């Protein structure tokens, strides 16, 4: 490499062709084997090296017109070479971005149709027929919902509860084991309430479209803590225009009838109960510490409590799983018949325990993961669901994708909003990442809260101040 600007794209392609391999790019300028990351912010590019040093460059120099035009040609050339060398292609071709639906969405916004978007994805990025179909279909389904949302000044809220019963092998979220942090939960909630009170003043009369409580596992809170939290949200914000309020109830080992009833008593209808897999041996490997039977019981408990919109998250390519395991999981989900299902391809994140144990848990071959994804699409169709949101992540299995399926009318609106970045989302709590959207300027500003719970509690005034700069 003699131009570091292409590093991320070339690396992403190499990783897709050679999953699990260590990739070292020899760079004459930056010694990239020592380079950890490059981020772009406020018109500057920040290079971060393993020895702790940083180096800044003007983004205008890095992202000039030649770069933009050349990038796709260079990626295509490298892609063609790797295809010839390995003898296979990639389902998403040269596309390495995390929001592929933005491409067809731009076509639809200009009044152009599916055929044109499809042809563009094929010509420009060499995307396979099945992924083009998925991508154009998802964008069309998203658009139907986005067209019903008044963006303008309206916003959505994210509320983060960063505690979990145990930490999963693949987890890279802001999540802390409840056993260790239990005594600090009231202090955390106190800081969160302070942030909520301040944000409510900052947003003034702006209407709220959706509220999403995630984490972590929010249902790790006790019944009385959950009740207090939901009461505080109701007292602080005007929820009269909210179209969707979701509480992540991801871990069945955090649920009981009383807690579900307490959530339901606050008028919430949508929860997400996430098995990830229905195979006990895998649940044990990934450290979930609950059984497949508990998933079923939690699901029926939630239905009994009156939740009319239940999502289930699954992961394809979990350690040791083959297509038979996935078939068993999908059969289990079919029996429960949730209203929506989100299917992730396993992503090996740098901060996860999985990343440190890759030798013990080698990734599944990309073709196997792709087959698993096809199987999940077939299962979604059997349950009367359509694909309605889609995103990709860095280091995702087989360079594939995560897809949300839902029965029509049960799509997770918040999921679409966060993917398409058309509405401001204000995120509260440790690890919360707010996105302030300026549609007229086609610009997004981010405000990050610190991830660490202790730092969040100690620096809550600073977190509020950060928000005040853009929201106030
Ligand atoms: S339940 Fe989710 S947030 Fe909690 S440890 Fe597992 S992956 Fe992380």
Boltz pocket constraint, residues with backbone or C-beta under 6 A from the ligand:
constraints:
  - pocket:
      binder: B
      contacts: [[A, 163], [A, 164], [A, 166], [A, 167], [A, 168], [A, 170], [A, 171], [A, 172], [A, 173], [A, 174], [A, 175], [A, 215], [A, 216], [A, 217], [A, 250], [A, 251]]
      max_distance: 6.0
